[in-house]
Each structure stands twice: as C-alpha cells, then as structure tokens.
Amino acid sequence: MSTLNLTLLTDLYELTMMQGYFKTQDTDVVVFDAFYRKNPSDGGYAIATGLEQVIDYIKNLRFSAEDLDYLRSLGIFSEDFLVYLSGFRFSGDIYAIPEGTVIFPREPMIKVVAPIMEAQLIETAILNIINHQSLIATKAARVVYAAEGDGVMEFGLRRAQGPDAGTYGARAAVIGGCVGTSNVLAGQLFDVPIKGTHAHSWIMSFPDEYTAFKTYADLYPDSCCLLVDTYDTLKSGVPNAIRVFREMKEAGIPLKNYGIRLDSGDLAYMSKKARKMLDAAGFPDAYISASSDLDEYLITSLKNQGAKITSWGVGTNLITSQDCPAFGGVYKLAAIQDKASGEFIPKIKLSENTEKVTNPGNKTIFRIYDKETGKIRADLICLADETFDESKDMIIFDPIETWKKTKIHGGTFTLRELLVPVFQKGKCVYTSPSVMEIRDLCAKEMDTLWDETKRFANPHQVYVDLSDRLFQMKAELLEKMGMASIQ
C-alpha cells in the first residue's frame, strides 16, 4: 500500500473537467472548501483526521508513463493535455484544521487555493482520505467516552472493508482515543501500540482448557490475558484462569498486566460473577476485558448495569462505524480570483435544501473559547482577512435562524484560528505530529467540549456562525442568484 501510486485515485469527471479547464481557463486561481454537513451518528461533533495522508498524496502527485498510456488508451484526452499532465506538479496553497481537532458541520476542514485544474484534480482523493479517517476517529472518540476512562482497544481488522480501511482505520481509532490496535501493520507504519491475546482456537488445540491457559501464561507471563468462555465461563474458564494465576504467584512470577477476557454471554452478569471469584481468590487487581460486538451504546448500557469490565475490545462496530458508515464530506468551489485585481470573487451553490447552500468566499475559522472554563462557546466562519478584538463584545447569531443571537462580553473569551498553512506555492510547510501526539491533542480537544455536546442522545449542537461580513456577502449573492434564476 505504501508504494501504490495514487495519482489516478480520482473520479473520471475530475480529469474530463481538468481537460476542459486546460482548453479554456487553465490560469484561473480558485478556492475550494472541503467540509461536511452533518455530524456522524447524530452526534455533537466530529474529529478531523487524515491530513498526514493528504500531505503524502499531494507530495507524490505526478503522472507516470503508465498512467499516461492508460489515459491515452481511453481515447478522450488530447495529446497536448497529456503532455501537460506529464509534467504536472501541485503548485498551490492548502490550509487545514490539524488532525485530532474537534470540528463541526459547514466549516472548512481543508481549504485549497490553487489553479483550477490542480484544485479540481485533488478533490476525490482528499475526500476519500479525510472522510474515512474522520469517520473512524469520531466513532472511536464516542466509544472511548462511553468507556469512562477504561482502556479501549481497536481490533476490527478482519471485519474492515479491505486492508486500507483496516490499517488507516486503526490509525484513526488510536487518534480518537484507543489505547492500541491489534493491527500489526498499523503498529509498524504509525508507531502505535499493538495489543492482543489469543483466540478460542488456542484453547481448543490443547487437550484441556487448563493446559492451554498454563502454556500461554508460561509464554507470556508479563501480558497474560486468558479467554475464558470457550467451554463454560463460570464453571470452567474463570476457575482454570484462577488456578493458573495462583500457580504463577506461588512460583514467584510477578503478576502484572494480567486478567481474563469475556467474548460471549451476558457480559454484565458474567463480569460481576467473575469479579467476585477473582477477588475471593486473592486477585483483585486482575482486569476483566470484554469483547463481542461492542459499541458506545452497549458499553454505556453495561456500565449502567454495573458491569465489572475494565478493558474493552471493540472491533466491527468501530472499524466500520456500522451505524453510520459514511462521513459525507463534500468539496465545493467558494471563490475565483480576479486576474486584474487579485481579489477573490465569491461563488455560491444554491439548493432547495437549505443545508446544501454553500458559504462563499475565501474564508477562515475562529474558535471562541470561554475564558474561565476553556470550553468551546462557538465557531465563527469569516472572511480570511477579518480580525477580531478579544477585549470587545462579540455578537454572534445563527446564520439560518438569525433571531438566535448571543452577546459574548469582551474579556470573557479567547479566539483561536483553526486553519493553518500546510502547502504554500506547492511546498509543504507543515510537519505532522506522530499519531500518539495527535491522540494526546484529541484528548485535550475532547475536554473543550461541554458534556451536553458529548452525550449520545440529542446532544447540544455547538453554534457555527458566520461573521457579519460573510453573512451579508452570502445574502447578497443569494438575492442576486435568485433574481438571475427568475430571469
């Protein structure tokens, strides 16, 4: 996967439009925004993820001789266009919200400022990368929140939609807060912790359960997690695990990072019974891990039932985000630069669906934090040249339900611009943190959300407002386009 040429990872219409621009308007510089319209799983937030892979894609974007031969064979591209592609390099600017950042609908995750041919070509790959990883990171953050401080391990590789989804999904899951992954390739590629125990087949391959447990404990005394539900969890599995732990203790083997795993049955009931048995045997520090089609809702339910589970293995429902399998990010033209003045002329997409009407212009985003608590008050989308004074009052309003207004008093808030430069004139100017550093950032970002936004049922939606200037620009364009459609 690491050596695969991704230049043709695009939809055909990106290339046909690109050829059209080449023939008619190849020098136009434009602004495209990549954003999403709705939080996954009806939640209150999402997690920006995938930027490092976008950077790698842009750095290595070039058409090989084999690529050009294939395109030539299609019979729809002119030779002069193919000659242009042979020397293609991205030369524009890209701004992005750093990975691990909490994000909300309608605000640009990535902004591309580039000649129109270049900006158009990279649409599909950017969306493919950030849609998938942002989806899985968001799901992981929800699962980790439900676990309330317990460790969550991602181990959905065998159920993922292919090697890429399993590997980059594992990366995203760790960013979202998982303590590790079972995916060894992800561990190698991204330097993240890999974790795992054994399967039922290990138990079944031995003459009896005790011998299987004892052999495993001898091999891995420093990480001894025994799967206890192969035959009978409470009558066989847990007693045999206790027997092995007792023998390790008597042999002077330090008991650390040890416990049992439950993979079937009534996890709440089984964990409570197993906890009593382990405690009575003198192993109160043995952990109880659970798996079996878990997600944030089931974990919350088990917690509410008093389950004694302290570690969670989450597979299918995490790596596929089963209840919400697509992120829904889009990539829309927002402005075209006037060649004479250098100013950006705003563009807008109209729709009968209000949420599909785009925000025009060359924009940036400011996050407004409550100064006392550090929590997010709102996000403000504004034009790229706008500035704001933290010492002065700020009135923000809902851009759709405009009567909903809030005054934030000067001195009670702080501002942070979210978009940072990633490419300038085709050169990468951004260094991606390690995955574990991004994970730490994500944990801090989650702390900036109010609990009401993190809840699963009817979460409070963080306000994403427009500045006065941007709102007026949008209103004028809507009026102008509306009149033009009547004519």
N, C-alpha and C positions, 0 to 999 in steps of 0.2 A: 504493500500500500504506500510506503514512504517514497517509492521511486516512480509511482504512477504519474504520468503526465496528465494534468487536469485541465489543460487549455481548452479541450473540446467538451468539458463538463458544462455544457450550456444548451439552452433550447435553440432549435434551428432558427426561430424568428429573431433571436438576438443577432445572428450572423447576417440574415437577409436584411434586417433594418440597418445593420452596420454598413453593408454594401450600399444601401440606399443613401445613407449619410455621406459615404465616401464619394458618391456621384454628385451630391447636391450641396451639402453643408458640413463638410468634414472639419472645419475650423471652429465651429460653434463650441464655446465652453458652457457647460451646464451644471446644475446642481441636482443631484438625485438624493432622496432620503430613503433609508431602509428603516421601517418601523412596523409595529404590529397594532392591531385594533382591539383585541380582547385578551384579557389575562387567561392563561391556561387553567382548566379545571374550575372555572368560575371563581378563581381566587382573587386576591387583592394586589398581586404583584407578580413580577417575573424576574429572572436573573439573567443579565447579559453574559453570554458565553460564546466562545468560538473565534474570538478575534485573532488569536495566535495562528490558527489555521487559515484565516482570511489573509493574514500577512504573508504566510508561506505561499499561498496561492498567487498573490499579486507579484511577489518577488520572482516567481518561476514562470510567469505568464509569457509564453512565447510559442509560436507555431513551428513545429518540427517539419522536416521534409515529408515525413509520413502523414502528418496532419494535412499538409497542403495537397498531397497527392489524393488523399481521401476526399477533400473538399472539391478538388478539380473533377474527380470522378462523378460527382453529383450532377454536373452539367448546369449548375445555376449560378456559378460565380465567375466573373470575368477575370481574365488573366492579369489585368492591371491591379485589380483588388487583391488577388492572391500574391502578387509581388509586394504590395503594401504589407500584407499580413506576414510575409517572410521576415520583415524587419520590425515587427510590432513589439513595442515595449510600453508599459503603462507610464504615463508622464504627468499624471495629475496629482491632486491632493485628496487625502482621505482623513476624516476626523471620526472618532468613535468614542463611545462610552466604554471605559475599561471593563474587562471581564470581572465577574463577581459582583458588579454593581446592581443594586435593586433598580428596576425600571418599571415604567408604567405605559399604558397604551398611548399611541399617537405621537410619542416623542421619538425623534430620530436616534436609533441605536448607532447607525453608521451614516455619515454624510460624505458623498463623493462629489468633488468639484474637478471636472476634467473635460477634455474634448469629448463631444457627444458620442463618437464611435467607441472610445475607450470606456466611458461610463456605461454605455449600453451593453457592451460585451460582458462585463463582470457581474451583471445583475443576478443571473441564475445561480452561479457558484456562491456568491455572497449569501443569498437567501438560503441555499441548501445547507451551508455550514452553520450559520447563526440560528436558523430555525430549529435544526435538530438539537444542537448542543444547549441552546437556551431552554428548550422544552424539557430536556432531561435534567438540567441543573435546577430548574424550577420545581420539578417533581421531587427531586432529591431534597431540596430545601423544605418542602412540605412534609416529607416523611421524617426528616431529622427533627423538625419542630414537634411533630407528634410524639417522637421518642423521648422528648423532655430530658435531654442530656445523656441518654443511653447511647452507646455506640451503634451505628448503622453501617452494615457492610453491603456493598453492591455485589451481587453475583448472578446477574441475568444474562451472561454472555451466550449461553446455549439457546436462549429464547429471543435474542435480539434479531433484528431484521438484517442479518449479514455481518461480516467481520468489521466493516467500518462503523456501523451503528453500535456494535458491541464495544468496540475499542474507544471510539470518541465519546460514546455514551458513558463509558466508565470514567473517562476524564471529566466529563461534565458532572457526573454524580459526585465525584470527590470534591469538585469545586462547590457543589451545592451543600456539602457538609458531611458526606460519608467518610468514615474513618479509613476505608480501604476498599479494595476490589479483589475479586477472585481472578480477574483477567491478568494473566502473566505478561502478555504483550503490552497491555496498558501500563503495567508496572515498569517495564523496560523503557518504553517510549517516553513516559511522562514523569518517571521517578516518583511514583506514588506507592504507598504501602499495599502489598498484596497479602491476602489472608485466605484461610480455608481450613477445612477439617478433613473429613472422609465421607464416603458415600455408604449407602446400605450394602452395596456390593462388597465392600471391605469386610463387613460383618459376616455376610453370607458365604464368603470364600473360606472361612475358617470352620473348624468342627463345631465350635460353640461361641457364644457371644463373649464370654469372659476371656477366652484366648485371644479373640480379635482385639478387645479393649487392652489387654495386657501387652500384646505385641505393639500396638500403636503407642501406648504410654512409654514403652522401652525405647522406641524410635524417636519420639518427640516429647521428652519429659518437660521441656520448657514451654510447650504450647499444646497442652493435652485437652482437647475438646472431644468428648465422646458422644456419638449419635446414639440415642438410647431407645428409639422407637421401632427398631427393625422387627422385633417379635412381640414384646409386651412391655410397654414403657415402665409401669409402676411395679410389676411383679418380677421383671427380669432386667430391663435396661438400667434403671436407676440403681437397684441393688448391686448389679455387677460393676457399675461405674464406681460406687462407693467402695466396693471390695478392692478395686484397682487403686483408688486414691489412698486407701488405708495402707495397702502394701507399699506404695511409694513413700508414704510418710514413715513407715517402720524401717524402710531401707535407707532412710536419711536423705531422700531426694527432695529438694525444696519444692513445695507446691506453689507455683506461681503461674498466673495466666492459665488456669485450668477450670473445667466445668463440663456441662452437658449441653447437648442441642436437642430440641424438640422439633419435629418436622411434620407432625400429623396429630389428629385428635383435637380434643377441646384444650386449646393451649392455655386458657386461663385456669381451668381446673387442674390440668396436668402440672403446670408450673407451680401452683400453690402446694400441691401434694409433694412434688419433687423437692421444693424448698424446705418443707418440714422434714423430709427424710434426710436431706443433706445436712441440715442444721443439727438434727438429732445425732447424726453420725460424727459430728465434730468438724464439719466443713462449711462453716457459714460464709466463707469467702469464695466458695466455688460459684462461678457465674452460671446463669441459665440463659442460653441462647435459643432463639426461636426463628423458624422459617415457615414456609407453607403459604404461598400466595398472599403475602402481606402487602398492605399499602397504608397510607396515612390514616384512613378511616378505620381499618381493622386494628391498627396499633392503638389508636385513640380508644376504641371500644374495649380492647384488652386491658388497657391502663385503667379505664373506668371500672372494670370488673375486678380490679385488684390483682391482676396477673403479676407473678414474681419474676418476670422476664427482665433481664438487664442488658441484653445484647440482641440485636435484630438483624437477620439476614434477609434482604429484600431483593427479589430477582425480577420476574416477569413484569410485574406491575410498575416497577421503576424504570427498567431499561427500555420499555416500550411506551411508557406513560399511557397505560392501557385505557384509562377513562377519557383521555384527551390526547389522541395520537398525532396531532399536528399543531404547530405553533401559530401559523397564519401570518407570518411576516410578509410585508409587501415592499416594493421598491418603486418610488414614484418621482417623476420629474417635478421639480419645485421652482426652477428658475433657469433662464438663459441669459448669458452675459451679452450686453450690448457692445458690439465691436468698437464703436466710436467713443463712448463714454466710459466703458469698463464697468458700468453699473449692472446689477443683476435685475432683469425684468421678471417679475413673479409670474408663475404659471399655476393654474389650479385645475383639478379634476372635479367635475360636477357629478352628482348621482342623486337618484331619488332616495337612496338610503343615506341618511344624514351622516352616519359614521364613516361613509366612504368618500365624503368630500374632503379633499386634502388640504393641508396647510401650506400656503405658498411661500416663496421667497427663500433667501439664503439665511438660515436660522441657526440658533444655538439654544442651549437649555441651561437654566439656572435652577438649582435645588435650594429650596428655602427650608432651613432648619430652625426649630425652636431653640433659642439660645440657652435656656435653662435646662432642658431635658436632652437636647441633641437629637430629638425625634424629627421626622420629616413633617413639615406643615403642608407643603405643596411643591409642585414643579411648575416652572414658568418657561414656556416656549416663547422666544422672542427673536427679533432680527439680529444678525450676527454682530452688528455694530452698536447695539444697545448696551448701556451700562446702568447700574442701579446703586443707590446710596443706602447702606445698611442703617444709617443713623436717621433716615427719614421714613415716615409712614408709607406703607405699600398697600394699595387696594387691589385685590385680585378677584376675579369673577369667573364663573363657569362660561366657557365660550358658546355653549349651546343654550343653557338655561341662564341667560345673562342677569336675571334678577337675583341670582345667588351670588352675593358679594361678601367678602371678608376683608376687614382692615387689620393689617399686621403692623403694630406700632413700632416705630423706629427704635433701635437699640435692643429689641427683643428677639431679633432673628439674625442669622448669618446666611450667606449665599455661597454656593459652590458651582462653578461652571462644569457641566458634566462632559461635554465633548472635548477631547484632547487631540492634538495633531498626531497622526500615525504615518502618513506619507506626505511629503512636500516635494513637488516637482518630480515625482516618480521615485524619490529616495525615501527609504524607511527611516523615520526619526524617532521611533518608539521601540523600547525594549520590553518584551513581555516578561512579567514575573513568572516564577515557577508555579506549577499547579498548586502546590501546597501553600505558597504565598497568596495565590488568588483565593484559595479556600479560606485562609485567615481573613482576607478582605471581605469575603462574602459573609462570614460570621459577624463581622463588625457592621456590615451593611444591614443585616437582618435585625441587629439591635437598634437601628434607627427607625424601624417600623413600630407603630403602635400595635399592641396586642389585638386591637379591634380589626386591624388590617390583615393580621396573620391567621385569624380564625378561618375555619373551613366553611362554615355556614353563613351566608350573607355577610361577607367581610366588608368593612368600611373601605370605600374606594378613595384613594389619595387623589386630590384635585390636580389635574394637569391643565393649567390655564394658559391663555395667550396674553401677551403684552398688549397694551392699548394700540401701539403702532401696528402690530401684526394683525390684531383683530380688525382694525379699520381697513388695512390693506385687503384682508380677506373679504370683508363686507363689500368693498368697492368692486372687487373682482367678481363676486357673486352677482352683484347688481348688473355689472357690465356684461357678463356672460349670459345672464338671464334675459337681458334685453336682446342680445345678439341671437339667442335661440328663438325668440319670438319673431324676429325679422326673417 
